[in-house]
Amino acid sequence: MSTRRKQHSLVVRALWYLFVGWWATGLWLTAAWVLTVTIVGLPVGIKMINAVPKVLTLKERSGSLVAGSGAREQPNLAVRAVYFLLVGWWASLAWMGLAYVVSLTVVGLPVAVWLYNRLPYVTTLYRY
């Protein structure tokens, strides 16, 4: 049984971006960042950050972290926590802002999706 999700057609994704995605992403990012910096809301904020490409263009995430061989080694949780407190919270805001501005141009969409896919790493050093 395949776990791959079917992608929406390019026409549906383009219409979504034009009428909903570009403005909904700004609201989504704001809510995600506020939740992330509250520490208590961090898990929900990270989940929201991971969903940004889907909110923007209905693009499903292409890969997933699988335990066992082939999985990327994650930094120690203590290292990730210190990184988040010293760097991650403000670096993620700058990264999000850059990605959002780039996403407002149709030509920049591929770059914006690439930036959004790396946002969990910028925020907490979490690797996919």
TAJO-V99976 format. One record per helix or strand of 2 or more residues. SS is the DSSP state (alpha for helix, beta for strand). FROM is the first residue (numbers start at 0). TO is the last residue. If there is no record, write none. Layout:
{{SS/FROM/TO} {SS/FROM/TO}}
This chain:
{{alpha/9/36} {alpha/41/49} {alpha/51/56} {alpha/76/102} {alpha/108/123}}
